[in-house]
């Protein structure tokens, strides 16, 4: 479903501020893979997600989504293939519009627009059922303005909107980092449910090692712009934070340096 072949990206090349963000990243995701991504500061996690989304062109290599080479396509041309949830809960929704209006917009992503009712009765029924999955009571507040929701409720709604049209790849960029622990846990539970029920292929960047181990069927760790660990199957099921730190030190020859990740 997703294939990265020798993807490279350098910012401010040839200047004093040159930063090599991706150093020949190779990664392949099968359909239905839920992959958690962890790494220290500047490891290339968010840069990799931005490369997949087409935020800027890569310097070398190729990006293939469901057999389509999107390497040269700008972000708006590959948007119909990708669902994305950002770290900021305010980013993925329109605050002045109702919950059902936000969902209707997401439901029409990639489709031709015409002059017809913004939200149909059939859609409204579907939205109620979809919102029940979140277990936040939003199915009873369809006409509420999104700006009145809490950060956790907005992030959960954004997640639902990103998955509504079943994207080829779902990108989750530390989507629970701005939430309190209890709310983050609820959003992660909803994430698991939505990905499993729709058989989505997903990449979830997180700074929380425990979350990276608990969730998904596969874990990758990045360091200095490339993938240094790829753990799945039985090995991942029995993995501990201590094991993960030990394996990182073994393959990279250095200690894992991320206060944010270690304190989580």
Sine and cosine of phi, psi and omega as CSV:
sin_phi,cos_phi,sin_psi,cos_psi,sin_omega,cos_omega
0.00,0.00,-0.55,0.83,0.04,-1.00
-0.66,-0.75,0.71,-0.71,0.01,-1.00
-0.65,-0.76,0.85,-0.53,0.11,-0.99
-0.94,-0.33,0.82,-0.57,-0.04,-1.00
-0.87,-0.49,0.96,-0.29,0.09,-1.00
0.78,0.62,0.73,0.68,-0.05,-1.00
-0.98,0.20,0.80,-0.60,-0.02,-1.00
-0.82,-0.57,0.58,-0.82,0.07,-1.00
-0.47,-0.88,0.81,-0.58,0.06,-1.00
-0.83,-0.56,0.76,-0.65,0.04,-1.00
-0.99,-0.12,0.61,-0.80,0.03,-1.00
0.81,0.59,0.69,0.72,-0.04,-1.00
-0.84,0.54,0.67,-0.74,0.06,-1.00
0.98,0.18,0.09,1.00,0.02,-1.00
-0.90,-0.43,0.09,-1.00,0.02,-1.00
-0.93,0.38,-0.34,0.94,0.00,-1.00
-0.99,-0.12,0.30,0.95,-0.03,-1.00
-0.85,0.53,0.73,-0.68,0.01,-1.00
-0.68,-0.73,0.90,-0.43,0.06,-1.00
-0.99,0.11,0.94,-0.35,-0.10,-0.99
-1.00,-0.07,-0.64,0.77,0.03,-1.00
-0.80,-0.60,0.78,-0.62,-0.06,-1.00
-0.88,-0.47,0.98,0.21,0.05,-1.00
0.91,0.40,0.82,0.57,-0.02,-1.00
-0.96,0.28,0.79,-0.61,0.09,-1.00
-0.86,-0.51,0.80,-0.60,-0.04,-1.00
-0.40,-0.92,0.67,-0.74,0.04,-1.00
-0.73,-0.68,0.79,-0.62,0.04,-1.00
-0.91,-0.42,0.78,-0.63,0.09,-1.00
-0.99,0.12,0.32,-0.95,0.02,-1.00
-0.86,0.50,0.75,-0.67,0.00,-1.00
1.00,0.00,-0.09,1.00,0.06,-1.00
-0.92,0.39,0.71,-0.71,0.14,-0.99
-0.89,-0.47,0.98,-0.20,-0.15,-0.99
-0.96,-0.29,0.82,-0.57,0.11,-0.99
-1.00,-0.05,0.60,-0.80,-0.07,-1.00
-0.84,-0.54,0.80,-0.59,0.01,-1.00
-0.72,-0.69,0.39,-0.92,0.00,-1.00
0.13,-0.99,0.24,-0.97,-0.01,-1.00
-0.96,0.29,-0.01,-1.00,0.04,-1.00
-0.89,0.45,0.75,-0.66,0.02,-1.00
0.97,0.23,0.28,0.96,-0.02,-1.00
-0.96,0.27,-0.35,0.94,0.02,-1.00
0.94,-0.34,0.18,0.98,-0.07,-1.00
-0.89,0.46,-0.85,0.52,-0.02,-1.00
-0.93,0.36,-0.53,0.85,0.05,-1.00
-0.88,0.47,-0.64,0.77,0.03,-1.00
-0.90,0.44,-0.69,0.73,0.02,-1.00
-0.90,0.44,-0.65,0.76,0.03,-1.00
-0.91,0.42,-0.56,0.83,0.05,-1.00
-0.91,0.42,-0.69,0.73,0.01,-1.00
-0.90,0.43,-0.65,0.76,-0.03,-1.00
-0.97,0.25,-0.28,0.96,0.02,-1.00
0.99,0.11,0.44,0.90,0.00,-1.00
-0.88,0.48,-0.59,0.81,0.11,-0.99
-0.49,-0.87,0.34,-0.94,-0.03,-1.00
-0.96,0.29,0.53,-0.85,0.07,-1.00
-1.00,0.06,0.35,-0.94,-0.03,-1.00
-0.99,0.17,-0.54,0.84,-0.05,-1.00
-0.39,-0.92,0.32,-0.95,0.03,-1.00
1.00,-0.05,-0.06,-1.00,-0.05,-1.00
-0.68,-0.73,0.47,-0.88,0.03,-1.00
-0.81,-0.58,0.86,-0.51,-0.05,-1.00
-0.85,-0.53,0.82,-0.58,0.03,-1.00
-0.89,-0.45,0.90,-0.45,0.00,-1.00
0.78,0.63,0.69,0.72,0.05,-1.00
0.99,0.12,-0.06,1.00,-0.01,-1.00
-0.98,-0.19,0.83,-0.56,0.04,-1.00
-0.98,0.19,0.96,-0.30,-0.07,-1.00
-0.97,-0.22,0.15,0.99,-0.12,-0.99
-0.79,0.61,-0.68,0.73,-0.06,-1.00
-1.00,-0.05,0.05,1.00,-0.05,-1.00
-1.00,0.04,0.66,-0.75,0.09,-1.00
-0.94,0.33,0.21,-0.98,-0.10,-0.99
-0.85,0.53,-0.64,0.77,-0.07,-1.00
-0.94,0.34,-0.39,0.92,0.00,-1.00
-1.00,0.09,-0.32,0.95,0.05,-1.00
-0.96,-0.28,0.05,1.00,-0.08,-1.00
-0.88,0.48,-0.55,0.83,-0.04,-1.00
-0.94,0.34,-0.24,0.97,0.02,-1.00
-1.00,-0.04,-0.25,0.97,-0.21,-0.98
-0.81,-0.59,0.68,-0.73,0.20,-0.98
-0.93,-0.36,0.61,-0.79,-0.06,-1.00
-0.60,-0.80,0.66,-0.75,0.09,-1.00
-0.83,-0.55,0.80,-0.60,-0.06,-1.00
-1.00,-0.07,0.10,-0.99,-0.01,-1.00
-0.93,0.37,-0.62,0.78,-0.04,-1.00
-0.98,0.18,0.88,-0.47,-0.02,-1.00
-0.89,0.46,-0.31,0.95,-0.05,-1.00
-1.00,0.08,-0.13,0.99,-0.14,-0.99
-0.98,0.20,-0.59,0.81,-0.20,-0.98
-1.00,-0.05,0.03,1.00,-0.05,-1.00
-0.74,-0.68,0.33,-0.95,0.06,-1.00
-0.99,-0.14,0.94,-0.35,-0.16,-0.99
-0.89,0.47,-0.57,0.82,-0.09,-1.00
-1.00,0.06,-0.03,1.00,0.01,-1.00
-0.97,-0.23,0.36,-0.93,-0.02,-1.00
-0.96,0.28,0.28,-0.96,0.03,-1.00
-0.84,0.54,-0.73,0.68,-0.04,-1.00
-0.92,0.38,-0.51,0.86,0.03,-1.00
-0.94,0.34,-0.64,0.77,0.07,-1.00
-0.88,0.47,-0.70,0.72,0.01,-1.00
-0.91,0.41,-0.60,0.80,0.02,-1.00
-0.90,0.43,-0.64,0.77,0.06,-1.00
-0.88,0.48,-0.72,0.70,0.01,-1.00
-0.90,0.43,-0.56,0.83,-0.03,-1.00
-0.93,0.36,-0.35,0.93,-0.02,-1.00
-0.98,-0.21,0.15,0.99,-0.01,-1.00
-0.88,0.48,0.78,-0.63,0.02,-1.00
0.99,0.13,-0.02,1.00,-0.02,-1.00
-0.97,-0.26,0.34,-0.94,0.06,-1.00
-0.96,0.28,0.64,-0.77,-0.01,-1.00
-0.99,-0.14,0.52,-0.86,0.04,-1.00
-0.61,-0.79,-0.04,-1.00,0.02,-1.00
-1.00,-0.02,0.99,-0.10,0.04,-1.00
-0.45,-0.90,0.10,-1.00,-0.04,-1.00
-0.84,0.54,0.67,-0.75,-0.04,-1.00
-0.88,0.48,-0.66,0.76,0.01,-1.00
-0.74,-0.68,0.87,-0.49,0.00,-1.00
-1.00,0.07,0.30,-0.95,0.01,-1.00
-0.88,0.47,-0.62,0.79,0.01,-1.00
-0.90,0.43,-0.68,0.73,0.02,-1.00
-0.89,0.45,-0.67,0.74,-0.02,-1.00
-0.85,0.53,-0.66,0.75,0.05,-1.00
-0.89,0.45,-0.68,0.74,0.00,-1.00
-0.91,0.42,-0.65,0.76,-0.02,-1.00
-0.89,0.45,-0.63,0.78,0.02,-1.00
-0.86,0.51,-0.71,0.70,-0.01,-1.00
-0.92,0.40,-0.65,0.76,-0.01,-1.00
-0.92,0.40,-0.65,0.76,-0.04,-1.00
-0.93,0.36,-0.46,0.89,0.02,-1.00
-0.88,0.48,-0.50,0.86,-0.01,-1.00
-0.87,0.49,-0.53,0.85,-0.05,-1.00
-0.96,0.29,-0.37,0.93,0.02,-1.00
0.85,0.53,0.65,0.76,-0.01,-1.00
-0.86,-0.51,0.07,1.00,0.01,-1.00
0.97,0.24,0.18,0.98,-0.04,-1.00
-0.95,0.30,-0.32,0.95,0.01,-1.00
-0.91,0.42,-0.31,0.95,0.03,-1.00
-0.99,-0.12,0.10,1.00,-0.07,-1.00
-0.76,-0.65,0.62,0.78,-0.09,-1.00
-0.82,0.57,-0.57,0.83,-0.08,-1.00
-1.00,-0.09,0.09,1.00,0.04,-1.00
-0.96,0.30,0.60,-0.80,0.06,-1.00
-0.94,0.34,0.69,-0.72,-0.06,-1.00
-0.89,0.46,-0.50,0.87,0.02,-1.00
-0.89,0.46,-0.27,0.96,0.01,-1.00
-1.00,0.02,-0.12,0.99,-0.03,-1.00
-0.99,0.13,0.37,-0.93,0.08,-1.00
-0.96,0.28,0.20,-0.98,0.00,-1.00
-0.87,0.50,-0.66,0.75,0.01,-1.00
-0.91,0.41,-0.66,0.75,0.03,-1.00
-0.90,0.43,-0.65,0.76,0.01,-1.00
-0.92,0.40,-0.62,0.78,-0.01,-1.00
-0.93,0.38,-0.63,0.77,0.04,-1.00
-0.90,0.43,-0.64,0.77,0.04,-1.00
-0.91,0.42,-0.67,0.74,0.05,-1.00
-0.86,0.51,-0.67,0.74,0.04,-1.00
-0.87,0.50,-0.72,0.70,0.01,-1.00
-0.89,0.46,-0.67,0.75,0.01,-1.00
-0.90,0.43,-0.65,0.76,-0.02,-1.00
-0.90,0.43,-0.49,0.87,-0.06,-1.00
-0.99,-0.14,-0.06,1.00,-0.16,-0.99
-0.87,0.50,-0.66,0.75,-0.02,-1.00
-1.00,-0.09,0.30,0.95,-0.03,-1.00
0.72,0.70,0.97,0.23,0.03,-1.00
-0.92,0.40,0.34,-0.94,0.05,-1.00
-0.92,0.39,-0.58,0.82,0.01,-1.00
-0.62,-0.79,0.73,-0.68,0.02,-1.00
-0.96,-0.28,0.84,-0.54,-0.03,-1.00
-0.96,-0.29,0.85,-0.53,-0.02,-1.00
-0.88,-0.47,0.96,-0.28,-0.11,-0.99
-0.98,-0.17,1.00,0.05,-0.04,-1.00
0.76,0.65,0.76,0.65,-0.17,-0.99
-0.96,0.29,-0.07,1.00,0.08,-1.00
-0.90,-0.44,0.08,1.00,-0.10,-1.00
-0.90,0.43,-0.50,0.86,-0.06,-1.00
-1.00,-0.02,0.07,1.00,-0.07,-1.00
-0.97,-0.25,0.42,-0.91,0.08,-1.00
-0.94,0.34,0.37,-0.93,-0.11,-0.99
-0.81,0.59,-0.67,0.74,-0.04,-1.00
-0.92,0.40,-0.69,0.72,0.02,-1.00
-0.93,0.37,-0.64,0.77,0.02,-1.00
-0.86,0.51,-0.64,0.77,0.01,-1.00
-0.89,0.45,-0.66,0.75,0.03,-1.00
-0.89,0.45,-0.70,0.72,-0.01,-1.00
-0.91,0.42,-0.61,0.79,0.04,-1.00
-0.92,0.39,-0.60,0.80,0.07,-1.00
-0.89,0.46,-0.69,0.73,0.04,-1.00
-0.90,0.44,-0.61,0.79,0.03,-1.00
-0.87,0.50,-0.75,0.66,0.02,-1.00
-0.85,0.52,-0.71,0.70,-0.05,-1.00
-0.89,0.45,-0.72,0.69,-0.04,-1.00
-0.92,0.40,-0.69,0.72,-0.01,-1.00
-0.90,0.43,-0.68,0.73,-0.02,-1.00
-0.94,0.35,-0.70,0.71,-0.07,-1.00
-0.92,0.38,-0.53,0.85,-0.02,-1.00
-0.98,-0.20,0.03,1.00,0.00,-1.00
0.80,0.60,0.78,0.63,-0.02,-1.00
-1.00,0.08,0.40,-0.92,0.14,-0.99
-0.98,-0.19,0.82,-0.58,-0.15,-0.99
-0.67,-0.74,0.53,-0.85,0.13,-0.99
-0.86,-0.51,0.86,-0.51,-0.02,-1.00
-0.87,-0.49,0.94,-0.35,0.10,-1.00
-0.99,0.15,0.75,-0.66,0.03,-1.00
-0.59,-0.81,0.45,-0.89,0.10,-0.99
-0.99,-0.15,-0.06,1.00,-0.06,-1.00
-0.99,-0.12,0.93,-0.36,-0.07,-1.00
-0.88,0.47,-0.64,0.77,0.01,-1.00
-0.89,0.45,-0.69,0.72,0.04,-1.00
-0.88,0.47,-0.64,0.77,-0.01,-1.00
-0.89,0.45,-0.56,0.83,-0.01,-1.00
-0.98,0.19,-0.68,0.73,-0.09,-1.00
-0.94,0.35,-0.68,0.74,-0.14,-0.99
-0.99,-0.10,0.48,-0.88,0.06,-1.00
0.99,0.14,0.15,-0.99,0.01,-1.00
-0.96,-0.27,0.02,1.00,-0.07,-1.00
-0.40,-0.92,0.58,-0.82,0.00,-1.00
-0.77,-0.64,0.74,-0.67,0.13,-0.99
-0.85,-0.53,0.57,-0.82,0.08,-1.00
-0.88,-0.47,0.70,-0.71,0.00,-1.00
-0.94,-0.34,0.47,-0.88,0.06,-1.00
-0.44,-0.90,0.79,-0.61,0.05,-1.00
0.78,0.62,0.65,0.76,0.16,-0.99
1.00,0.03,0.17,0.99,0.09,-1.00
-0.54,-0.84,0.26,-0.97,-0.03,-1.00
-0.99,0.15,0.84,-0.55,-0.03,-1.00
-0.95,-0.32,-0.34,0.94,0.04,-1.00
-0.67,-0.74,0.63,-0.78,0.05,-1.00
-0.63,-0.78,0.97,-0.25,-0.13,-0.99
-0.87,-0.50,0.74,-0.67,-0.01,-1.00
-0.50,-0.87,0.01,-1.00,0.08,-1.00
0.89,0.46,-0.59,-0.81,-0.05,-1.00
-0.88,0.47,-0.56,0.83,0.00,-1.00
-0.87,0.49,-0.66,0.75,0.00,-1.00
-0.94,0.34,-0.61,0.79,-0.02,-1.00
-0.86,0.50,-0.55,0.83,-0.05,-1.00
-0.98,-0.21,0.18,0.98,-0.05,-1.00
-0.96,0.28,0.59,-0.81,0.12,-0.99
-0.85,-0.53,0.24,-0.97,0.03,-1.00
-0.86,0.51,-0.65,0.76,0.00,-1.00
-0.89,0.46,-0.68,0.73,0.05,-1.00
-0.86,0.51,-0.69,0.72,-0.05,-1.00
-0.90,0.44,-0.69,0.72,0.03,-1.00
-0.90,0.44,-0.65,0.76,0.00,-1.00
-0.90,0.43,-0.69,0.72,0.00,-1.00
-0.91,0.42,-0.62,0.79,0.02,-1.00
-0.89,0.46,-0.72,0.69,0.01,-1.00
-0.88,0.47,-0.59,0.81,-0.03,-1.00
-0.92,0.38,-0.70,0.71,-0.08,-1.00
-0.99,0.11,-0.44,0.90,-0.08,-1.00
-0.98,-0.19,-0.34,0.94,-0.02,-1.00
0.97,0.25,0.30,0.96,0.01,-1.00
-0.54,-0.84,0.30,-0.95,0.04,-1.00
-0.98,0.22,0.51,-0.86,0.04,-1.00
-0.95,0.31,0.88,-0.48,-0.09,-1.00
-0.92,-0.40,1.00,0.03,0.11,-0.99
-0.44,-0.90,0.99,-0.16,-0.01,-1.00
-0.84,0.54,-0.63,0.78,-0.04,-1.00
-0.87,0.50,-0.68,0.73,-0.02,-1.00
-0.96,0.29,-0.66,0.75,-0.07,-1.00
-0.94,0.33,-0.50,0.87,-0.02,-1.00
-0.99,0.11,-0.26,0.97,-0.05,-1.00
-0.92,0.39,0.00,0.00,0.00,0.00
